[in-house]
Amino acid sequence: MSDFDCDLFVIGGGSGGVRAARMAAQRGARVLLAEAAALGGTCVNVGCIPKKLYSYAAHFAQDFSDAAGFGWDVGRTRLDWQRLKANRAREIARLNGIYEHLLRSAGVEMLRGWASLVDGHTVNLRTTDGARRVRARHILVATGGTPSVPELPGRELVVTSDAMFDLEPFPARLVVVGAGYIACEFASIFQGLGAQVTQVVRGAQVLRGFDEDVRQFVAQEMGKHGIDLRLGAEVRAVQRAGAGLAVTLADGRVVEADAVLYATGRVPNVNGLGLDAAGVRQAPSGAIEVDANYATSVPSVHALGDVTARVQLTPVALGEAMVLVDHLFGDGKRQLSYEFIPTAVFTHPNIGTVGLTEDQARKAHPKVRVFRSEFKALKHTLSENTERTLMKLVVDGDTDRVVGLHMVGADAGEIVQGFAVALKAGATKAVFDSTVGIHPTAAEEFVTMREPLPG
């Protein structure tokens, strides 16, 4: 230790960085962590957690409506946007405190400031009090991603997902530009909260990379909920129009809005990190290139999470952090498989998915069987709610193994998490068929589908 100030210097206090710092410290390593913003990164502060809270809030509008069919007279309802924002902020502050407590109790030294690489073992830290240099045996870059907005006239008038939780005032008319999960989620959330939402999608359908049935089905359901989905459309310019904004599309049509959200992708958050100076190799996108042990082209410098642009999911960053710490300060046996990673999209209705899409399965396996079911959930049968649920299994015809499982419907993420364990364990369709369902639930449909689709 005579040559180094610490065993591990972590740049970034998001999910991956905090997990790596805490686990390394618990193994006896001397760890320093630098973060200039709130602990928890995107997920805790402007991502997963506040998004799910707002999704819950948005669902109440439909619940109030459904209640009438079950004999309840709810009366007039009204969203208090200011109260929702304040309550969310209080919860996020509580989580920030938990993160800080976990780090301090593990023995991690926290440094509030901006860190950049000087070389493979040296970090320059800038704080409001000045600058200092730290020598580290290992350096971890875990700075996550940041929203990306393309160049267009009026770019300065749009907002990104980071700003959506504190918009002021609440946008009565919202234009969402993008087709990915962030765009679809915010479109659903703000429609549920009471906004008139127009979603502009350049391609032919939302959610590229998801199963085609899922894409078509959720677009249909989002439309039924009231979202004006403009497929094959593109924004040419955004400009001020009185107290609001005017969004001009490529076909000349104009959509009026109070706010315009650009959710057109995220890029690695690498500006100012000194990667070039340290010799750390990056992809053209800016993503840091790493090997199987998350080492960069400079062996003492590691990176994980969204900054590597592998799989941009918080649980993946957490898993990568555990593997890295075991590699640096353990026996190196821990591994992370990128197969059968489950994910959810908190649209209305929700999406839950794990494994291969039907198209991916047909490319990977000579014979594929597909089981598909669509129905109106029991919860909606006594109301005027027309929302429907989709469930789909994709099976390798040669081995009978279930290689893909997809759902669009209420609590899809909660349901698919459990089935993800089954797919990870190699469950076959015969195992699904022999499993007794829990009745009456939507989830039981996954173990009662018997007839494959023709072809």
HULIN-V618737 format. One record per helix or strand of 2 or more residues. SS is the DSSP state (A for helix, B for strand). FROM is the first residue (numbers start at 0). TO is the last residue. If there is no record, write none. Layout:
ss=SS from=FROM to=TO
ss=SS from=FROM to=TO
This chain:
ss=B from=5 to=10
ss=A from=14 to=25
ss=B from=30 to=33
ss=A from=40 to=45
ss=A from=47 to=69
ss=A from=80 to=105
ss=B from=108 to=110
ss=B from=113 to=118
ss=B from=121 to=126
ss=B from=129 to=140
ss=B from=144 to=146
ss=A from=154 to=156
ss=A from=160 to=165
ss=B from=172 to=176
ss=A from=180 to=192
ss=B from=195 to=200
ss=A from=211 to=223
ss=B from=227 to=230
ss=B from=234 to=240
ss=B from=243 to=248
ss=B from=253 to=256
ss=B from=258 to=261
ss=B from=265 to=267
ss=A from=274 to=277
ss=B from=300 to=302
ss=A from=304 to=307
ss=A from=313 to=328
ss=B from=342 to=344
ss=B from=350 to=354
ss=A from=357 to=363
ss=B from=367 to=374
ss=A from=377 to=379
ss=B from=388 to=395
ss=B from=400 to=407
ss=A from=411 to=423
ss=A from=428 to=433
ss=A from=442 to=446
